[in-house]
Amino acid sequence: MSVRINGRTKLAGVAGWPLDHTLSPAMHNAAYEDMGLDAVYVPLPVRNESELARLVSAVRVLPFLGFNVTMPFKRAVLELCDEVAAQARLAGAVNTVHCADGRLIGYNTDGRGLLQSLADEAGFNAEGKSVALVGAGGAAGAALVAFVVSRAARVAIVNRTKDRAEQLIEAIGPHARTTALAAVALDDAREDVSGADLVVNATPVGMNGSGEMPIPAGWLRRGQIVADMVYRPAVTPLLRAAAEAGAKGVGGLGMLVAQGAMAIDIWAGGDGARAPRDVMRAAADEALSAEREGAGA
């Protein structure tokens, strides 16, 4: 892949900390080349909210299509946008910002990306289903909004501290007309997890080969679908436990690709362009392979 930069090249990127191993530049730049889009996507490392605010000020006057936001700034960036889409406002987190004539419009594509990956990789439709959602941060909020919009029958928000789960319900509950919501402390969640059609890990537990589990392996059962938003390693401890229990596992890479593709669709949507999901997935797989080979060298 070759990136050609000229005086008309637009900018895009991902803001967060740390960004040493982000796959987003590989995915996005491959997509831009495939689409013939004159743009380049780069890491935008910011260490704290003060640096994030300075980045946002710069973005307003530079030729940015938009930028993505990752941990730990998905909540903080929401207040820096001029306008925030309804689902992002409900989730309390923004992961995609569209730059439009100096105005910044915040979106959240995480929840829709999760639903897309579940449909593609497991044939799962949330309507009428029960879900155990582990975590109560920005990623969990985006997932919860998506499940409510998709008319899941019930979502149990499982978290170490029950009050964080209750805060999510307080924010999103008034919009959950057909979805029953419950806040459950992790220690009391066995029945909610075992009885769910879908179990989702929306925490970073298990990332980068830590070996940790967000829930006990014994709570999983045959016939469930178990989704882990963590994509590094490809087979997390949770997904390994799901396979041993006879459940269907869905890794986080598909969600990463889908949410990134949806961001491109927002930024380049004016001309009807649609990001090539297959190209982005191949680029992400290639980057992960190169990373593994480098680690083994």
Buried (B, 14 or more C-beta within 10 A) or exposed (E): EEEEEEEEBBBBBBBBBEBEEBBBBBBBBBBBBBBEBEBBBBBBBBEEBEBBBEBBEEBBEEEBBBBBBBBBBBBBBBEBBEEBBEBBBBBBBBBBBBBBEEEBBBBBBBBBBBBBBBBBBBEBEBEEBBBBBBBBBBBBBBBBBBBBBBBBBBBBBBBBEBEBBBBBBEBBBEEBEEBEBBBBEBEEBBEBBBBBBBBBBBBBBBBEEEEEBBBEEEBBBEEBBBBBBBBBBBEBBBBBBBBEBEBBBBBBBBBBBBBBBBBBBBBBEEEEBEBBBEBBBBBBBBBBEEEEEEEEE
